[in-house]
């Protein structure tokens, strides 16, 4: 992995108040710094392990790739594209996951954890 020894999260501290998160886990984007932080914290809580494989920047974008294992043993790969504005703040983050079955499973788990906090209709439902 590329060096990032600052101890800072790659983007959470820099989110703008009206930042937008899009993801293969989401039926629609999540807006707002605090809501995005809630989603990221919930995803992290569902990881048994997370191993960064790449962190690098090109112009105003940072790319973070990692492998993870969910608490129920399912392997998943994530790629985050973090867009920064001229002041270094983050107005937009896009995260994709693979394989599809693992991403769908994680989305269902997030629905049960975050539905009340984030809202209905953002994640796949356990009943669907």
N, C-alpha and C positions, 0 to 999 in steps of 0.2 A: 504494500500500500504506500501511497505517497505520504510524505511526512506532514503531519498536523499535530504537533506536540503541544499546542496551546491549551488543551483541555476543554476548549469551548465546543459546544455542539456546532455542527456545520452551518446551521441557520436559525435555530429557535430564538436566540438572543437578538437577532436582527430583523425579525418579522415586522412589517408595517402594521399599523392598527387595522387596516382593511385588506390585509394579505389574503390571497386565494390559494387553496390547496386543491389540486385535481389529482386523481389517482384511479388506477384500475380497480381499486377496492370500493370506489364511490360511484353511486348512480348519478350524482351531481356534485359540483365543486362545493367545498366548505369555505366560507368566508369569515375573516376575523381572527386576529392573533390568538386570543384565548381559546377559541374553538379549535383552531389548528393545533395548539399546544395540547389540548385534551386528546385529540385524535392521535397525535404522535406518542403521547404518554401511554395511551391504551394499547397501541400497537407494540410498543416496547415491553409492556407488561405481559404480552402474549408470547414473547420470545424467550426460549430457554437459553439460546445462544445467538449472538450476532457477531459476525466477523467481517469487518470492512476489507474490501479487496482493492479499492481504488478511490482516491480523493484527489481531484485536480480541478483547475480552473482554466477557462478560455474566455478572454474578454470579460463580459459581465455575467457569465454562467459558471457555476460550480457543479461538477458531476461527482456523485457519491454512489459507488456500487458496493453491495455487500451480500453475503450469504447468511441465512439465519435458519434456526430450527425452532419451530413453534413448541410451546409447552407440551403439546400432545404428540410431539415427535415428527411432525411434517416439515420437510425441508422447503425453503422458499428463497428466491433470489430477488433482491430489490435494486432498483436504479432510480435515484433522485436527481432531478435537474433543478437547480436552485438559481433563480434569476435575481440579479441585484440591480438596483437603480444607481444613478450617478453618485449618490451619497453612501453607497454600500449597504443600504437597507434592502430587505427581501420582500417584494410585493407579490411574488408568485413562486410556488413550488409544485412540481409535477413528479409523482412517484408511480413507477410501474412495477408490477410484480409478475413473476412466473415461477412455476408453471400455473396454468389456468386453474386447475383443481385446487391447488394450495391457496391461490389468491381468492377464489370463491369461498373457501373454507374460512379464511381469515376475515373476509368481509362479513360473513354470517356471525362470527364470534364478536366482531366489533358492534354489530347491530344490537346484540344482547347486552353489551356493556355500555354503549353510548347513546342508545335511542332517546332516552329522556334528556340527556345533556345537549346533544347536538341537534336532535330532531328526527322525526320519522321520514323515511324515504331516502336516506343517504346511503344505506348499506343493504346488502342482500338480507332478506329475512330468513330466519330459521324455518319458518313455516312454508317457504316457497321453494 
